[in-house]
């Protein structure tokens, strides 16, 4: 596992969005102690979107309950120009709320009350996974092709019929993991462990939502997938030549 050094952490741009000033101050204090320095804050959705466009954050911690618009709508608008990881904060712990957050483009979900150190851990985990992709790049063009889909590992880009597909960081990581294990039945628990990391074994719904999103973006008929197949009771399987 990659470890972020102090220089890397200090450069990471973090956007914290919450209408409670005390929470923002607490999170900022803990993150500074952890080595992060480039921290920006917003107390409402309009400001969050404005700051997001201005600083192009590397990660966003976003509260769902905001005074002017809910975090789900803020996330949708942020996803129009950034695909950096988004971690939701919410006092709601129901699965339906978590699924809604993931369905609009969120990458992780932390329930209030929470430990600020847990949020810092989640942030570092997201950075490690993004940086792992960059570390694996080589100076040579590294392409993966199947059907009309092409994955460029150097640019961390996916295209369909030569048109760029906008994937979130987590969607890209999930697709890459599946593609690199072709024709293998991968259990949901294994995928969660490898893509989300330790401690996410129970987030099966999160995986289902991300598989659904990937099918919507890469499959010709999402309701009848050719590449990302469900193996009932077992997990998922990637078939590079299409469903056989």
C-alpha positions in Angstrom: 0.0 0.0 0.0 1.3 3.4 -0.9 1.9 5.9 1.9 1.5 9.6 1.2 4.6 11.6 2.3 4.3 15.1 3.9 5.1 16.9 0.7 2.3 15.1 -1.3 -0.2 15.6 1.5 0.5 19.3 1.8 -0.3 19.8 -1.9 -3.6 18.0 -1.9 -6.5 20.4 -2.2 -9.3 19.5 0.1 -12.8 21.1 0.1 -14.8 20.7 3.2 -18.5 21.5 3.0 -20.8 21.7 6.1 -23.1 24.3 7.5 -21.8 23.7 11.0 -18.7 25.9 11.6 -17.7 23.7 14.6 -17.5 20.6 12.4 -15.5 22.5 9.7 -13.0 23.8 12.3 -12.7 20.3 13.9 -12.1 18.6 10.6 -9.6 21.2 9.5 -7.7 21.0 12.8 -7.4 17.2 12.5 -6.4 17.3 8.9 -3.7 19.9 9.5 -2.4 17.6 12.3 -2.3 14.8 9.7 -0.2 16.8 7.4 -2.7 18.4 5.0 -2.4 22.2 4.5 -4.3 23.1 1.4 -7.8 23.1 3.0 -10.8 25.1 1.8 -14.2 25.4 3.4 -17.8 26.2 2.4 -21.0 26.4 4.5 -23.5 26.2 1.7 -24.0 24.5 -1.7 -23.7 27.6 -3.8 -20.3 28.5 -2.3 -19.2 24.9 -2.5 -19.8 24.8 -6.2 -18.1 28.1 -6.8 -15.0 27.1 -4.7 -15.0 23.7 -6.4 -14.7 25.3 -9.9 -12.1 27.8 -8.6 -9.6 25.4 -6.9 -10.3 22.1 -8.6 -10.1 20.1 -5.4 -8.4 16.7 -5.2 -11.2 15.5 -2.8 -14.4 16.8 -1.4 -16.0 16.1 2.0 -19.7 17.1 1.5 -22.5 17.3 4.1 -25.9 16.3 2.8 -28.0 18.7 5.0 -27.1 22.2 3.7 -29.2 25.4 4.1 -29.7 26.3 0.4 -29.7 22.9 -1.4 -29.1 19.3 -0.3 -25.7 17.7 -0.8 -27.1 15.3 -3.4 -27.8 18.3 -5.7 -24.5 19.8 -4.9 -22.8 16.5 -5.9 -24.6 16.4 -9.2 -23.5 19.9 -10.1 -19.9 19.2 -8.9 -19.9 16.1 -11.1 -20.4 18.4 -14.1 -16.8 19.5 -13.9 -14.9 17.3 -11.4 -14.4 13.6 -11.0 -12.4 13.8 -7.8 -13.6 11.6 -4.9 -16.5 12.8 -2.9 -17.1 11.7 0.7 -20.6 12.3 2.0 -21.3 13.3 5.6 -24.8 12.7 6.9 -26.8 12.2 10.1 -28.9 9.7 8.2 -27.7 6.1 8.4 -30.4 4.3 6.3 -29.1 2.3 3.4 -31.5 4.2 1.0 -29.7 7.5 1.9 -26.3 5.9 1.3 -27.4 4.5 -2.0 -28.8 7.8 -3.1 -25.5 9.5 -2.3 -23.6 6.9 -4.3 -26.1 7.1 -7.2 -25.5 10.8 -7.7 -21.7 10.3 -7.8 -20.4 9.9 -4.3 -17.5 7.6 -3.5 -17.9 7.1 0.2 -20.3 7.8 3.1 -19.6 8.7 6.7 -22.5 8.8 9.2 -22.7 11.5 11.9 -21.6 11.5 14.7 -18.2 10.5 13.4 -14.6 10.6 14.5 -12.6 13.3 12.6 -9.8 10.8 12.5 -12.0 8.4 10.6 -12.7 11.1 8.0 -9.0 11.7 7.7 -8.4 8.0 7.2 -11.1 7.8 4.5 -9.5 10.8 2.8 -6.1 9.2 2.8 -7.6 5.9 1.6 -9.1 7.7 -1.4 -5.8 9.5 -2.2 -3.8 6.2 -2.0 -6.1 4.5 -4.5 -5.9 7.4 -6.9 -2.1 7.7 -6.5 -1.8 3.9 -7.0 -3.2 4.3 -10.5 -0.6 7.0 -11.2 2.2 5.0 -9.8 1.4 2.0 -12.0 1.7 4.1 -15.1 4.7 3.5 -17.4 6.3 5.7 -20.0 4.8 3.6 -22.8 1.2 3.8 -23.9 -0.7 1.1 -22.1 -4.1 0.4 -23.7 -6.8 -2.1 -22.8 -9.4 -2.7 -25.5 -12.6 -4.7 -25.6 -15.4 -4.1 -28.0 -15.7 -0.4 -28.7 -14.2 0.4 -25.3 -10.6 1.5 -24.8 -8.9 2.1 -21.5 -5.8 4.3 -21.5 -3.9 3.6 -18.2 -1.4 6.4 -18.9 -4.2 9.1 -19.0 -6.6 7.1 -16.7 -9.2 7.6 -19.4 -11.9 5.4 -20.9 -13.4 6.0 -24.3 -16.4 4.4 -26.1 -16.3 4.7 -29.9 -13.5 7.2 -29.4 -15.7 9.4 -27.2 -14.5 10.1 -23.7 -16.6 8.5 -20.9 -16.7 10.5 -17.7 -16.1 8.0 -14.9 -15.6 8.9 -11.2 -12.4 7.8 -9.6 -14.1 4.8 -7.9 -15.9 3.8 -11.1 -12.5 3.8 -13.0 -10.8 1.8 -10.2 -13.6 -0.7 -10.2 -13.6 -1.1 -14.0 -9.9 -1.5 -14.1 -9.9 -4.2 -11.4 -12.6 -6.2 -13.2 -10.9 -5.8 -16.6 -7.6 -7.1 -15.3 -9.3 -10.3 -14.1 -11.1 -11.4 -17.2 -13.4 -14.4 -17.2 -13.0 -14.8 -13.5 -15.9 -14.9 -11.1 -15.0 -12.4 -8.5 -16.9 -12.4 -5.2 -18.5 -9.1 -4.0 -16.4 -9.3 -0.9 -13.2 -9.6 -2.8 -14.0 -6.7 -5.1 -14.9 -4.5 -2.1 -11.6 -5.5 -0.4 -9.5 -4.7 -3.4 -11.2 -1.6 -4.7 -12.7 0.0 -1.5 -10.2 -1.5 1.0 -10.4 -3.0 4.4 -13.4 -2.1 6.4 -15.8 -1.9 3.5 -16.9 -5.6 3.4 -20.5 -4.7 4.4 -21.0 -2.1 1.7 -22.5 -4.5 -0.9 -25.1 -2.0 -2.0 -22.3 0.5 -2.9 -20.8 -2.1 -5.2 -24.1 -2.8 -6.8 -24.7 0.9 -7.5 -21.2 1.4 -9.1 -21.7 -1.7 -11.3 -25.1 -0.2 -12.4 -23.3 3.1 -13.2 -20.6 1.4 -15.2 -23.1 -0.6 -17.2 -25.0 2.6 -18.0 -21.8 4.1 -19.3 -20.1 1.3 -21.2 -22.7 -1.3 -22.2 -24.7 -0.9 -25.4 -27.7 -2.4 -23.6 -27.2 -1.7 -19.9 -30.2 -3.9 -19.0 -28.7 -6.8 -21.0 -24.9 -6.4 -20.2 -22.3 -8.1 -22.5 -19.2 -7.3 -20.5 -20.0 -6.9 -16.8 -22.0 -10.0 -15.9 -23.7 -10.9 -12.7 -23.1 -14.3 -11.4 -26.0 -14.9 -9.1 -25.0 -15.8 -5.6 -21.4 -15.6 -6.5 -20.4 -12.1 -7.7 -19.4 -10.5 -11.0 -17.4 -11.5 -14.1 -15.9 -9.4 -16.8 -16.1 -11.0 -20.3 -13.8 -9.1 -22.8 -15.3 -10.7 -25.9 -18.8 -10.0 -24.9 -21.4 -12.3 -23.4 -21.1 -15.8 -24.6 
